[in-house]
């Protein structure tokens, strides 16, 4: 394993790496001094006594682009004015619009009884699309249950996003096919899973299984919400990541609410400050600014891939909808707060920027809306065709090899299911008499 005495890579170009050096000397808390002060609840342009932590921002709420030489060098592919740059920017816009449309369709499907539950992402599109766009194919993602836009960017089909929420499977996709684990519902557990995977990358490099390329090793991004920041698993992840200097980015979407509890209740200072206590550099970014998120995540991933160790990113955003479709946010937050954040909408912000010089036309917007509607229609058509699995299939993949205890439990459950059917069949009819529950009477077995 790598030395625990190491610092950052000599070739580390990121400001996060510089912040780590400053932290070691006791001169800063590891945050990047940006353009706006953040308040107790993370609202842009609000003030909290004693904090003064800067938040990185490139696009303001009106869509005006502000230069930042240190970050702009990570955005040459979107800033050079070429047709390719315009296509990249339109791609970011389309990914956010489609993600929001998928979210709206999934919410409607839940309200119509087609899904058991759904955790909406509205308002967090820039944080997810920007960070996911920074990933390479060989990177690996560990997420919570709200990163639908990240999953789509990794190649997960819209229908597969919804399988778990329909209650027909324990996981919606093959993690190794898209290099993204299926959603973690246990709050914060994925932070540790990501550190473990990153340790595995280091071990593979040491053993020659992975040969770093010119751009370094693969890296890991673990997504958590602000509510997870007080979980033991997340704090332990910080400890292990800092100790072993793993290629790891812990990306926190601070959407202001841990279900019904505001972020200020668990942290009187910005969450990014916690990172420095573990010796991990941190950066706070406007999570509704897709360009700033993209640049900051590219910085952090570069640092991770080239031996600079972990980085913590706090993306300040807002959950515009409920925690899940089982939640009523009107019980704990007022309409004025929602209206204020609606003015900072990430999609409208990027659209305003692109319209200033004609990079987003009416035809482009119509095309994107049509694409989003087509994805939503495909999603709906696919979800309603998902068949319920046989009840006994829940035992199929508990272990890789046959297991005596699981076999016994399977037999017990099969007997239980069989008890719901009346076993007295009338002669020569192929049907059963009496009352049946949860089965058909046309010869279909209990597994159905």
C-alpha positions in Angstrom: 0.0 0.0 0.0 1.2 3.6 -0.4 3.0 5.5 2.3 0.7 7.2 4.8 3.3 10.0 5.1 2.8 11.2 1.5 1.4 14.6 0.7 0.2 15.6 -2.7 1.5 14.8 -6.2 4.4 17.1 -7.3 2.5 17.6 -10.5 -0.8 18.4 -8.8 -2.4 21.3 -10.7 -5.6 21.7 -8.8 -6.4 24.4 -6.3 -7.7 21.7 -4.0 -4.2 20.2 -3.9 -2.8 23.7 -3.0 -5.5 24.0 -0.3 -4.2 20.8 1.2 -0.7 22.2 1.5 -2.1 25.4 3.1 -4.1 23.3 5.5 -1.1 21.5 6.6 0.6 24.8 7.5 -2.5 25.9 9.4 -3.2 28.9 7.2 -6.5 27.9 5.6 -9.3 25.5 6.2 -9.0 23.9 2.8 -11.8 25.8 1.0 -11.4 27.8 -2.1 -11.9 31.5 -1.8 -14.5 32.3 -4.5 -16.8 35.1 -5.4 -19.7 34.8 -3.0 -20.3 34.3 0.7 -22.5 31.5 1.9 -24.9 31.6 4.8 -25.9 29.0 7.4 -28.3 27.3 5.1 -26.1 27.5 2.0 -28.0 30.2 0.2 -26.1 32.2 -2.4 -25.4 35.8 -1.3 -26.5 35.2 2.2 -24.2 35.9 5.1 -23.3 33.8 8.1 -21.2 35.3 10.9 -17.8 33.8 11.2 -17.8 31.7 8.0 -16.9 33.8 4.9 -16.3 30.6 2.9 -16.1 31.2 -0.8 -18.2 29.3 -3.3 -16.9 28.7 -6.8 -19.2 30.1 -9.5 -18.7 30.7 -13.2 -22.3 31.3 -14.4 -24.3 33.7 -12.2 -28.0 33.4 -11.7 -28.7 35.5 -14.8 -26.5 33.3 -17.0 -23.6 35.7 -17.2 -20.2 34.0 -17.6 -17.5 35.2 -15.3 -13.9 34.4 -16.1 -11.7 32.5 -13.7 -8.3 31.6 -15.1 -7.7 28.8 -12.6 -11.0 27.0 -13.5 -11.2 28.1 -17.2 -8.3 25.9 -18.1 -10.5 22.9 -17.3 -13.1 24.1 -19.7 -11.2 24.6 -22.9 -13.5 22.2 -24.7 -16.5 24.4 -24.0 -14.9 27.8 -24.2 -13.0 27.8 -27.5 -15.9 29.0 -29.6 -15.8 26.0 -32.0 -18.7 24.0 -33.3 -17.4 21.1 -31.1 -17.6 23.4 -28.1 -21.1 24.5 -28.9 -22.1 20.8 -29.3 -20.6 20.1 -25.9 -22.6 22.9 -24.3 -25.8 21.9 -26.0 -25.1 18.3 -24.7 -25.0 19.6 -21.1 -28.2 21.4 -21.7 -30.0 18.4 -23.2 -28.8 16.1 -20.5 -30.3 18.3 -17.8 -33.6 18.8 -19.7 -33.9 15.1 -20.3 -33.0 14.2 -16.7 -35.8 16.6 -15.4 -38.3 15.1 -17.9 -37.4 11.6 -16.7 -37.9 12.7 -13.1 -41.3 14.3 -13.9 -42.5 11.1 -15.7 -41.3 8.9 -12.9 -43.1 11.0 -10.3 -46.3 10.8 -12.4 -45.9 7.0 -12.7 -45.6 6.8 -8.9 -48.8 8.9 -8.4 -50.6 6.6 -10.9 -49.6 3.4 -9.0 -46.9 2.1 -11.4 -44.1 2.7 -8.9 -44.0 2.1 -5.2 -41.8 5.2 -4.5 -39.6 7.7 -6.3 -36.9 10.1 -5.0 -37.1 13.3 -7.3 -34.0 15.1 -8.4 -35.5 18.4 -9.7 -33.2 21.3 -9.0 -30.0 19.1 -8.8 -29.5 18.5 -12.5 -26.4 20.7 -12.9 -24.7 19.1 -9.9 -25.3 15.6 -11.4 -24.7 16.3 -15.1 -21.7 18.5 -14.5 -19.9 16.0 -12.3 -20.9 13.0 -14.3 -19.6 14.6 -17.5 -16.2 14.9 -15.9 -15.9 11.1 -15.5 -14.0 8.8 -17.7 -15.4 5.4 -18.8 -12.9 3.6 -16.5 -13.8 5.6 -13.4 -16.3 4.0 -11.0 -19.3 5.6 -9.3 -21.0 4.8 -6.0 -24.2 6.7 -5.5 -27.2 7.2 -3.2 -30.7 6.8 -4.5 -31.2 10.2 -6.2 -28.4 10.3 -8.8 -30.7 9.4 -11.8 -28.9 11.9 -14.1 -25.5 10.4 -13.2 -26.8 6.9 -13.9 -28.1 8.0 -17.3 -24.8 9.6 -18.2 -23.1 6.3 -17.3 -25.3 4.5 -19.7 -28.1 3.2 -17.6 -31.4 3.0 -19.5 -34.4 4.9 -18.3 -36.4 1.8 -17.7 -33.6 0.2 -15.6 -33.5 3.3 -13.4 -37.1 2.5 -12.3 -37.0 -1.3 -11.8 -36.0 -1.0 -8.1 -38.7 1.6 -7.5 -41.3 -0.7 -9.1 -40.4 -3.3 -6.5 -39.5 -6.1 -9.0 -35.7 -6.4 -8.4 -33.0 -5.7 -5.9 -30.9 -3.9 -8.4 -31.7 -2.4 -11.8 -28.5 -2.9 -13.8 -25.2 -4.7 -14.0 -22.7 -2.4 -12.1 -19.7 -3.6 -14.2 -21.5 -2.9 -17.5 -21.6 0.9 -16.7 -19.0 1.2 -13.9 -21.6 2.4 -11.5 -22.9 0.6 -8.5 -26.7 0.3 -8.1 -28.2 2.9 -5.7 -27.4 2.6 -2.0 -30.3 3.3 0.3 -28.4 3.0 3.6 -27.4 6.6 4.2 -23.8 7.2 3.6 -22.7 3.6 3.2 -21.6 4.2 -0.4 -18.8 6.6 0.8 -17.0 3.6 2.4 -17.7 1.4 -0.6 -16.0 4.0 -2.8 -12.9 4.2 -0.6 -12.6 0.4 -0.7 -12.8 0.4 -4.5 -10.2 3.1 -4.7 -7.9 1.1 -2.4 -8.4 -1.7 -4.9 -7.3 0.5 -7.7 -4.1 1.3 -5.8 -3.5 -2.4 -5.1 -4.0 -3.2 -8.8 -1.5 -0.5 -9.8 1.1 -1.9 -7.3 0.7 -5.4 -8.7 0.8 -4.4 -12.3 -2.8 -5.3 -13.0 -3.5 -1.7 -13.9 -0.9 0.3 -15.7 -1.5 4.0 -15.3 -1.7 5.9 -18.6 -0.7 9.4 -19.4 -3.8 10.7 -17.6 -3.2 8.6 -14.5 -5.2 5.8 -12.9 -9.0 5.3 -12.8 -10.7 7.2 -10.0 -13.8 6.8 -7.9 -16.6 9.3 -7.2 -19.0 8.7 -4.3 -22.1 10.8 -4.1 -23.7 11.7 -0.8 -26.3 14.2 0.4 -26.0 16.7 3.1 -27.9 14.4 5.4 -25.2 11.8 5.1 -22.5 14.1 6.4 -23.2 13.2 10.0 -23.2 9.5 9.4 -20.3 7.4 10.8 -19.7 5.7 7.5 -19.0 9.1 5.8 -16.6 10.1 8.6 -14.8 6.8 8.4 -14.5 7.2 4.6 -12.7 10.5 5.2 -10.3 8.8 7.6 -9.4 5.9 5.2 -9.3 8.1 2.1 -6.9 10.5 3.8 -4.8 7.8 5.4 -4.2 5.9 2.2 -4.4 8.9 -0.2 -6.7 7.0 -2.5 -7.9 8.2 -6.0 -11.3 9.3 -4.6 -13.7 12.2 -4.8 -16.5 12.5 -2.2 -19.1 14.6 -3.9 -21.8 16.0 -1.6 -25.0 17.5 -3.1 -26.0 19.9 -0.3 -29.6 20.3 -1.3 -30.4 22.0 2.0 -32.8 19.4 3.5 -32.1 16.0 5.0 -35.8 15.0 4.6 -37.3 17.6 6.9 -34.2 18.9 8.7 -32.4 21.9 7.3 -28.6 21.6 6.9 -27.9 24.3 9.4 -29.3 22.0 12.1 -26.4 19.6 11.7 -23.7 22.1 10.7 -23.5 25.7 11.8 -20.6 26.2 9.3 -20.4 25.1 5.6 -20.0 21.4 5.2 -16.8 21.8 3.2 -15.0 22.8 6.4 -15.3 19.3 7.8 -12.9 18.0 5.2 -9.9 19.9 6.5 -10.2 18.2 9.9 -9.4 14.9 8.2 -6.6 16.4 6.1 -8.7 16.2 2.9 -8.8 19.3 0.7 -12.3 20.6 -0.1 -13.9 23.0 -2.5 -17.4 24.5 -2.4 -19.1 25.0 -5.7 -22.4 26.5 -6.8 -24.2 23.3 -7.6 -26.7 25.1 -9.9 -23.8 26.2 -12.2 -23.1 23.2 -14.5 -19.9 24.8 -15.8 -18.4 25.4 -12.4 -19.3 21.9 -11.3 -17.7 20.4 -14.4 -14.5 22.3 -13.9 -14.2 21.6 -10.1 -14.9 17.9 -10.7 -12.3 17.7 -13.4 -9.8 19.3 -11.1 -10.6 16.8 -8.3 -10.4 13.8 -10.6 -7.1 15.0 -12.2 -5.7 15.2 -8.7 -7.0 11.8 -7.7 -5.7 10.1 -10.9 -2.2 11.5 -10.6 -1.4 10.6 -7.0 -2.8 13.7 -5.3 -5.2 11.8 -3.1 -8.9 12.5 -2.2 -10.9 15.6 -2.6 -14.2 16.7 -1.0 -16.6 18.7 -3.2 -19.7 20.4 -1.6 -22.1 21.3 -4.4 -24.6 23.9 -3.0 -27.9 23.2 -4.6 -31.6 22.8 -3.7 -34.1 20.0 -3.7 -37.1 21.6 -5.4 -39.4 18.6 -4.9 -40.1 16.3 -1.9 -37.5 14.0 -0.4 -39.5 11.2 -1.9 -43.0 10.9 -3.3 -44.0 9.8 0.3 -43.0 13.2 1.6 -44.9 16.5 1.9 -42.3 19.3 2.0 -45.0 22.0 2.6 -45.1 20.8 6.2 -41.5 22.0 6.9 -40.5 24.7 4.4 -42.2 27.8 3.2 -43.1 28.9 -0.4 -40.8 31.9 -0.3 -37.7 29.7 0.1 -38.9 27.6 -2.9 -39.5 30.7 -5.0 -36.0 32.1 -4.2 -34.3 28.9 -5.4 -36.5 28.7 -8.4 -34.8 32.0 -9.6 -31.5 30.1 -9.5 -32.8 27.2 -11.7 -29.8 25.4 -13.2 -31.4 24.7 -16.6 -32.7 28.3 -17.1 -29.2 29.6 -16.1 -27.4 27.6 -18.8 -30.1 28.4 -21.3 -29.7 32.1 -20.7 -25.9 31.9 -21.2 -26.3 30.0 -24.4 -28.9 32.4 -25.8 -26.7 35.4 -25.4 -24.7 34.7 -28.6 -27.1 32.4 -30.4 -25.7 29.1 -29.3 -29.1 28.0 -28.2 -31.8 28.6 -30.8 -35.5 28.0 -30.8 -35.0 25.0 -33.1 -32.4 23.6 -30.6 -34.9 24.0 -27.7 -37.7 22.4 -29.7 -35.4 19.5 -30.6 -34.3 19.0 -27.0 -37.9 19.1 -25.7 -38.9 16.5 -28.4 -36.0 14.3 -27.3 -37.0 14.6 -23.7 -40.6 13.7 -24.5 -39.5 10.7 -26.5 -37.4 9.4 -23.6 -40.3 9.9 -21.2 -42.6 8.0 -23.6 -40.1 5.2 -23.9 -39.8 5.1 -20.1 -43.5 4.8 -19.6 -44.0 2.2 -22.2 -41.2 0.1 -20.8 -42.1 0.4 -17.2 -45.7 -0.8 -17.6 -44.4 -3.9 -19.4 -42.1 -5.0 -16.6 -43.3 -8.3 -15.4 -43.3 -9.3 -11.7 -40.6 -11.9 -11.0 -41.5 -15.4 -9.6 -41.7 -15.0 -5.8 -39.0 -17.7 -5.2 -36.5 -15.8 -7.4 -35.6 -13.7 -4.4 -33.5 -16.6 -3.2 -31.6 -17.1 -6.5 -28.5 -14.9 -6.0 -28.1 -14.7 -2.3 -24.8 -16.6 -2.6 -22.7 -17.5 -5.6 -22.7 -21.2 -4.6 -25.6 -23.4 -3.3 -26.2 -22.7 0.4 -28.0 -25.1 2.8 -29.7 -22.4 4.9 -30.9 -20.6 1.8 -32.2 -23.8 0.3 -34.2 -24.5 3.5 -35.6 -21.0 3.6 -36.6 -21.3 -0.1 -38.4 -24.6 0.6 -40.2 -23.1 3.6 -41.4 -20.1 1.6 -42.5 -22.3 -1.3 -44.6 -24.3 1.2 -46.1 -21.1 2.5 -47.0 -19.9 -1.0 -48.6 -23.2 -1.8 -50.8 -22.9 1.3 -52.7 -20.0 -0.4 -54.1 -22.4 -3.1 -56.9 -24.9 -2.4 -55.4 -28.2 -3.4 -58.8 -29.9 -4.1 -59.1 -29.8 -7.9 -62.4 -30.8 -9.5 -62.0 -33.8 -11.7 -61.4 -33.3 -15.4 -61.7 -29.4 -15.2 -58.2 -28.3 -14.5 -59.5 -25.7 -12.1 -59.6 -25.5 -8.3 -62.5 -25.0 -6.0 -62.7 -22.8 -3.0 -61.1 -19.4 -2.4 -57.7 -18.5 -3.8 -55.5 -15.6 -2.7 -52.6 -14.2 -4.8 -52.7 -16.9 -7.4 -54.7 -17.7 -10.5 -57.0 -20.7 -11.0 -56.0 -21.6 -14.5 -53.1 -24.0 -13.7 -50.4 -21.3 -13.0 -48.1 -22.3 -10.2 -47.3 -20.5 -6.9 -44.1 -19.1 -8.4 -46.1 -16.9 -10.6 
